[in-house]
Amino acid sequence: MVSGLEEEMTKALGRQITIPRDLGTDEAREMLAKLVAETPNLDCPPPQTAARLLDKLVGHYIEELCVNPTFIMDHPQVMSPLAKYHRSLPFMTERFELFANKHELANAYTELNDPLVQRERFNSQMKDKAAGDDEAMPIDEGFCTSLDYGLPPTGGWGCGVDRLTMLLTDTNTIKEVLLFPAMKPEDAGAKDLGAAPAAAPPGAPPAAASRGNATVNSLIAGIESLKADALRVMSDFSK
């Protein structure tokens, strides 16, 4: 990740960019803040932690290039508190993310199974949280205690089904593929919230039940369409 970011920033800014590998120092954080300030149309609101600053730079310079399926690899430790330290790259982790069409589809890493290092990572995260970073992880003492008993070499990956659905259905916004979008207004109710509901014909189901049935039918139709698209894509891959 860091070497790729250096390469792209060197091209864009017209001078050699070298980013320190140890991003846990104040000097490294100040350097990242200066690089963000030098980048046109890029801003990182407070708190400007090293993880947030680096994430902004990667999103601007690297993720925008990931139209075809691309793996972003070897994330710094400050961005990956649960990932195991890299066996050959100091200050990095054994982690990768899969991007396609500029969206993250999967995240994978080797699990950190050293309880001492894990506690150090959590303590570093708490410093970021104290600075105002809501995404920093709190200390999970129960998890650290479990590591004290032992965790064999483990790795895993997670795939964002909503992002995968966006890719398979050629959708631009994630709201269009969420089955249960939050606070989505109904057109009929938005026109006149103060109007009294019309009387239903004798024997007709309540309006709420009708809307509920329509919503369920719409969801079923959407799922069937998504399943058909997924089967078509898998069939194309098998050829």
ROKOLSE-113148 format. One record per residue (C-alpha): x, y, z; residue number from 0; residue in one letter; chain. Coordinates in Angstrom, 2 decimals. Layout:
[atom [X; Y; Z]; NUM; a; A]
...
END
This chain:
[atom [0.00; 0.00; 0.00]; 0; m; A]
[atom [2.56; 2.59; 1.12]; 1; v; A]
[atom [4.95; 1.98; -1.78]; 2; s; A]
[atom [2.07; 2.26; -4.26]; 3; g; A]
[atom [0.92; 5.46; -2.62]; 4; l; A]
[atom [4.43; 6.91; -2.87]; 5; e; A]
[atom [4.53; 6.08; -6.57]; 6; e; A]
[atom [1.18; 7.67; -7.38]; 7; e; A]
[atom [1.85; 10.78; -5.28]; 8; m; A]
[atom [5.25; 11.23; -6.92]; 9; t; A]
[atom [3.56; 11.25; -10.32]; 10; k; A]
[atom [0.81; 13.63; -9.22]; 11; a; A]
[atom [2.88; 16.13; -7.23]; 12; l; A]
[atom [5.92; 16.13; -9.52]; 13; g; A]
[atom [8.49; 15.40; -6.82]; 14; r; A]
[atom [9.79; 12.37; -4.99]; 15; q; A]
[atom [7.50; 11.39; -2.11]; 16; i; A]
[atom [8.83; 9.13; 0.64]; 17; t; A]
[atom [6.50; 8.09; 3.45]; 18; i; A]
[atom [8.00; 6.71; 6.68]; 19; p; A]
[atom [7.09; 3.10; 7.39]; 20; r; A]
[atom [6.70; 3.70; 11.12]; 21; d; A]
[atom [3.54; 5.78; 11.16]; 22; l; A]
[atom [3.10; 5.70; 14.91]; 23; g; A]
[atom [5.24; 8.80; 15.52]; 24; t; A]
[atom [4.20; 12.45; 15.70]; 25; d; A]
[atom [6.67; 13.27; 12.92]; 26; e; A]
[atom [5.03; 10.77; 10.57]; 27; a; A]
[atom [1.55; 12.10; 11.38]; 28; r; A]
[atom [2.68; 15.69; 10.70]; 29; e; A]
[atom [4.16; 14.61; 7.37]; 30; m; A]
[atom [0.92; 12.93; 6.34]; 31; l; A]
[atom [-1.00; 16.06; 7.32]; 32; a; A]
[atom [1.26; 18.15; 5.07]; 33; k; A]
[atom [0.75; 15.74; 2.18]; 34; l; A]
[atom [-3.01; 16.00; 2.59]; 35; v; A]
[atom [-2.75; 19.80; 2.62]; 36; a; A]
[atom [-0.68; 19.72; -0.59]; 37; e; A]
[atom [-3.23; 17.56; -2.39]; 38; t; A]
[atom [-5.84; 19.54; -4.36]; 39; p; A]
[atom [-9.49; 18.86; -3.47]; 40; n; A]
[atom [-8.58; 16.74; -0.45]; 41; l; A]
[atom [-9.36; 17.49; 3.17]; 42; d; A]
[atom [-9.21; 15.52; 6.41]; 43; c; A]
[atom [-11.36; 17.01; 9.16]; 44; p; A]
[atom [-10.22; 16.55; 12.77]; 45; p; A]
[atom [-9.10; 14.38; 14.33]; 46; p; A]
[atom [-6.11; 14.09; 12.03]; 47; q; A]
[atom [-4.74; 10.78; 13.24]; 48; t; A]
[atom [-2.18; 8.92; 11.14]; 49; a; A]
[atom [-4.74; 6.25; 10.22]; 50; a; A]
[atom [-7.33; 8.78; 9.05]; 51; r; A]
[atom [-4.80; 10.86; 7.11]; 52; l; A]
[atom [-3.38; 7.80; 5.35]; 53; l; A]
[atom [-6.88; 6.53; 4.56]; 54; d; A]
[atom [-7.72; 9.87; 2.90]; 55; k; A]
[atom [-4.55; 9.76; 0.79]; 56; l; A]
[atom [-5.10; 6.15; -0.27]; 57; v; A]
[atom [-8.72; 6.87; -1.15]; 58; g; A]
[atom [-7.68; 9.83; -3.31]; 59; h; A]
[atom [-4.60; 8.45; -5.06]; 60; y; A]
[atom [-5.10; 4.67; -5.19]; 61; i; A]
[atom [-8.73; 3.66; -4.79]; 62; e; A]
[atom [-9.81; 5.95; -7.62]; 63; e; A]
[atom [-7.60; 3.87; -9.94]; 64; l; A]
[atom [-9.11; 0.52; -8.88]; 65; c; A]
[atom [-11.69; 0.17; -11.64]; 66; v; A]
[atom [-10.65; -3.36; -12.62]; 67; n; A]
[atom [-10.39; -5.89; -9.76]; 68; p; A]
[atom [-7.37; -4.81; -7.71]; 69; t; A]
[atom [-5.76; -5.96; -4.47]; 70; f; A]
[atom [-4.42; -3.31; -2.08]; 71; i; A]
[atom [-1.95; -5.12; 0.16]; 72; m; A]
[atom [0.29; -4.81; 3.22]; 73; d; A]
[atom [-1.55; -2.16; 5.24]; 74; h; A]
[atom [0.36; -0.31; 7.97]; 75; p; A]
[atom [-0.18; -1.46; 11.53]; 76; q; A]
[atom [-1.81; 1.85; 12.54]; 77; v; A]
[atom [-4.68; 1.03; 10.14]; 78; m; A]
[atom [-5.05; -2.65; 11.09]; 79; s; A]
[atom [-5.20; -3.24; 14.85]; 80; p; A]
[atom [-6.38; -6.87; 14.52]; 81; l; A]
[atom [-4.08; -7.95; 11.67]; 82; a; A]
[atom [-0.80; -9.77; 12.30]; 83; k; A]
[atom [2.46; -7.94; 11.73]; 84; y; A]
[atom [4.07; -8.71; 8.38]; 85; h; A]
[atom [6.72; -11.42; 8.49]; 86; r; A]
[atom [9.08; -9.52; 6.14]; 87; s; A]
[atom [7.91; -5.87; 5.97]; 88; l; A]
[atom [8.49; -3.92; 9.22]; 89; p; A]
[atom [5.53; -1.86; 10.53]; 90; f; A]
[atom [3.17; -3.46; 7.98]; 91; m; A]
[atom [0.54; -6.19; 8.35]; 92; t; A]
[atom [-0.44; -9.27; 6.39]; 93; e; A]
[atom [-3.66; -7.81; 5.04]; 94; r; A]
[atom [-5.28; -7.12; 1.69]; 95; f; A]
[atom [-8.45; -5.49; 0.38]; 96; e; A]
[atom [-10.16; -6.30; -2.90]; 97; l; A]
[atom [-11.45; -3.33; -4.89]; 98; f; A]
[atom [-13.47; -3.24; -8.10]; 99; a; A]
[atom [-15.18; -0.30; -9.76]; 100; n; A]
[atom [-13.58; 1.92; -7.07]; 101; k; A]
[atom [-15.44; 0.12; -4.27]; 102; h; A]
[atom [-14.09; -2.20; -1.59]; 103; e; A]
[atom [-15.53; -5.69; -1.95]; 104; l; A]
[atom [-13.53; -7.76; 0.53]; 105; a; A]
[atom [-11.14; -7.39; 3.44]; 106; n; A]
[atom [-8.78; -10.17; 4.56]; 107; a; A]
[atom [-5.86; -10.59; 6.92]; 108; y; A]
[atom [-3.85; -12.97; 9.05]; 109; t; A]
[atom [-5.20; -12.81; 12.61]; 110; e; A]
[atom [-2.91; -11.31; 15.24]; 111; l; A]
[atom [-2.53; -14.04; 17.89]; 112; n; A]
[atom [0.04; -12.41; 20.17]; 113; d; A]
[atom [-1.79; -11.08; 23.27]; 114; p; A]
[atom [1.01; -8.66; 24.23]; 115; l; A]
[atom [1.09; -7.04; 20.80]; 116; v; A]
[atom [-2.70; -6.99; 20.67]; 117; q; A]
[atom [-2.88; -5.06; 23.94]; 118; r; A]
[atom [-0.33; -2.57; 22.59]; 119; e; A]
[atom [-2.45; -2.11; 19.46]; 120; r; A]
[atom [-5.58; -1.53; 21.53]; 121; f; A]
[atom [-3.76; 1.05; 23.67]; 122; n; A]
[atom [-2.70; 2.90; 20.52]; 123; s; A]
[atom [-6.28; 2.81; 19.31]; 124; q; A]
[atom [-7.47; 4.31; 22.60]; 125; m; A]
[atom [-5.15; 7.27; 22.05]; 126; k; A]
[atom [-6.84; 7.89; 18.69]; 127; d; A]
[atom [-10.26; 7.51; 20.29]; 128; k; A]
[atom [-9.31; 10.02; 22.97]; 129; a; A]
[atom [-8.36; 12.41; 20.17]; 130; a; A]
[atom [-11.89; 12.10; 18.77]; 131; g; A]
[atom [-11.62; 9.25; 16.26]; 132; d; A]
[atom [-14.95; 7.41; 16.56]; 133; d; A]
[atom [-13.72; 4.57; 14.34]; 134; e; A]
[atom [-10.83; 3.67; 16.67]; 135; a; A]
[atom [-11.33; 0.37; 18.48]; 136; m; A]
[atom [-11.83; 0.22; 22.26]; 137; p; A]
[atom [-9.82; -2.16; 24.42]; 138; i; A]
[atom [-11.37; -5.63; 24.35]; 139; d; A]
[atom [-9.89; -7.29; 27.44]; 140; e; A]
[atom [-12.02; -10.39; 26.93]; 141; g; A]
[atom [-10.49; -10.89; 23.49]; 142; f; A]
[atom [-6.97; -10.39; 24.87]; 143; c; A]
[atom [-7.67; -12.93; 27.62]; 144; t; A]
[atom [-8.76; -15.41; 24.97]; 145; s; A]
[atom [-5.47; -14.84; 23.17]; 146; l; A]
[atom [-3.65; -15.54; 26.45]; 147; d; A]
[atom [-5.06; -19.07; 26.30]; 148; y; A]
[atom [-3.82; -19.40; 22.72]; 149; g; A]
[atom [-4.98; -18.94; 19.13]; 150; l; A]
[atom [-3.48; -21.09; 16.36]; 151; p; A]
[atom [-2.36; -19.44; 13.12]; 152; p; A]
[atom [-5.59; -18.09; 11.67]; 153; t; A]
[atom [-6.69; -16.02; 8.71]; 154; g; A]
[atom [-10.01; -14.88; 7.39]; 155; g; A]
[atom [-11.81; -12.64; 4.96]; 156; w; A]
[atom [-15.11; -10.80; 4.79]; 157; g; A]
[atom [-17.07; -9.77; 1.72]; 158; c; A]
[atom [-19.51; -6.86; 1.67]; 159; g; A]
[atom [-22.67; -8.34; 0.16]; 160; v; A]
[atom [-24.13; -4.89; -0.45]; 161; d; A]
[atom [-21.03; -3.78; -2.40]; 162; r; A]
[atom [-21.01; -7.06; -4.34]; 163; l; A]
[atom [-24.67; -6.50; -5.18]; 164; t; A]
[atom [-23.81; -3.03; -6.48]; 165; m; A]
[atom [-21.20; -4.56; -8.79]; 166; l; A]
[atom [-23.47; -7.34; -10.07]; 167; l; A]
[atom [-26.42; -5.01; -10.70]; 168; t; A]
[atom [-24.37; -2.09; -12.10]; 169; d; A]
[atom [-25.67; 0.23; -9.36]; 170; t; A]
[atom [-23.95; 3.50; -8.47]; 171; n; A]
[atom [-25.22; 4.12; -4.93]; 172; t; A]
[atom [-25.43; 1.69; -2.04]; 173; i; A]
[atom [-28.90; 2.93; -1.06]; 174; k; A]
[atom [-30.33; 1.35; -4.19]; 175; e; A]
[atom [-29.36; -2.17; -3.10]; 176; v; A]
[atom [-30.21; -2.07; 0.60]; 177; l; A]
[atom [-33.22; -4.29; 1.33]; 178; l; A]
[atom [-34.21; -2.21; 4.36]; 179; f; A]
[atom [-33.08; 1.38; 3.78]; 180; p; A]
[atom [-33.38; 3.61; 6.82]; 181; a; A]
[atom [-35.95; 6.42; 6.85]; 182; m; A]
[atom [-37.08; 5.98; 3.25]; 183; k; A]
[atom [-40.27; 8.07; 2.82]; 184; p; A]
[atom [-43.26; 6.79; 0.92]; 185; e; A]
[atom [-44.33; 9.04; -1.97]; 186; d; A]
[atom [-48.00; 8.83; -1.10]; 187; a; A]
[atom [-47.47; 9.80; 2.51]; 188; g; A]
[atom [-45.02; 12.56; 1.65]; 189; a; A]
[atom [-47.55; 14.42; -0.53]; 190; k; A]
[atom [-49.96; 15.32; 2.25]; 191; d; A]
[atom [-49.11; 14.13; 5.73]; 192; l; A]
[atom [-52.04; 16.00; 7.24]; 193; g; A]
[atom [-54.76; 14.62; 5.00]; 194; a; A]
[atom [-57.16; 12.11; 6.48]; 195; a; A]
[atom [-56.92; 8.63; 4.97]; 196; p; A]
[atom [-59.66; 7.68; 2.55]; 197; a; A]
[atom [-62.21; 5.14; 3.74]; 198; a; A]
[atom [-61.42; 1.63; 2.64]; 199; a; A]
[atom [-64.10; -0.39; 0.81]; 200; p; A]
[atom [-65.94; -2.98; 2.90]; 201; p; A]
[atom [-63.88; -6.16; 3.26]; 202; g; A]
[atom [-60.65; -4.54; 2.02]; 203; a; A]
[atom [-57.46; -5.18; 4.05]; 204; p; A]
[atom [-56.08; -2.29; 6.11]; 205; p; A]
[atom [-53.86; 0.15; 4.24]; 206; a; A]
[atom [-50.84; -0.74; 6.38]; 207; a; A]
[atom [-51.27; -4.42; 5.55]; 208; a; A]
[atom [-51.52; -3.61; 1.82]; 209; s; A]
[atom [-48.34; -1.57; 1.95]; 210; r; A]
[atom [-46.63; -4.34; 3.89]; 211; g; A]
[atom [-47.63; -6.94; 1.31]; 212; n; A]
[atom [-46.42; -4.70; -1.50]; 213; a; A]
[atom [-43.08; -4.22; 0.26]; 214; t; A]
[atom [-42.62; -7.96; 0.79]; 215; v; A]
[atom [-43.50; -8.69; -2.84]; 216; n; A]
[atom [-41.04; -6.02; -3.97]; 217; s; A]
[atom [-38.30; -7.53; -1.80]; 218; l; A]
[atom [-38.98; -11.03; -3.13]; 219; i; A]
[atom [-38.83; -9.75; -6.71]; 220; a; A]
[atom [-35.58; -7.93; -5.99]; 221; g; A]
[atom [-34.00; -11.02; -4.42]; 222; i; A]
[atom [-35.06; -13.23; -7.34]; 223; e; A]
[atom [-33.60; -10.70; -9.78]; 224; s; A]
[atom [-30.34; -10.55; -7.82]; 225; l; A]
[atom [-30.13; -14.35; -7.70]; 226; k; A]
[atom [-30.63; -14.53; -11.45]; 227; a; A]
[atom [-27.88; -11.94; -12.03]; 228; d; A]
[atom [-25.50; -13.80; -9.70]; 229; a; A]
[atom [-26.15; -17.13; -11.45]; 230; l; A]
[atom [-25.57; -15.47; -14.82]; 231; r; A]
[atom [-22.25; -14.01; -13.67]; 232; v; A]
[atom [-21.10; -17.33; -12.20]; 233; m; A]
[atom [-22.06; -19.06; -15.41]; 234; s; A]
[atom [-20.01; -16.56; -17.42]; 235; d; A]
[atom [-17.01; -17.10; -15.13]; 236; f; A]
[atom [-17.26; -20.89; -15.48]; 237; s; A]
[atom [-16.93; -20.53; -19.26]; 238; k; A]
END
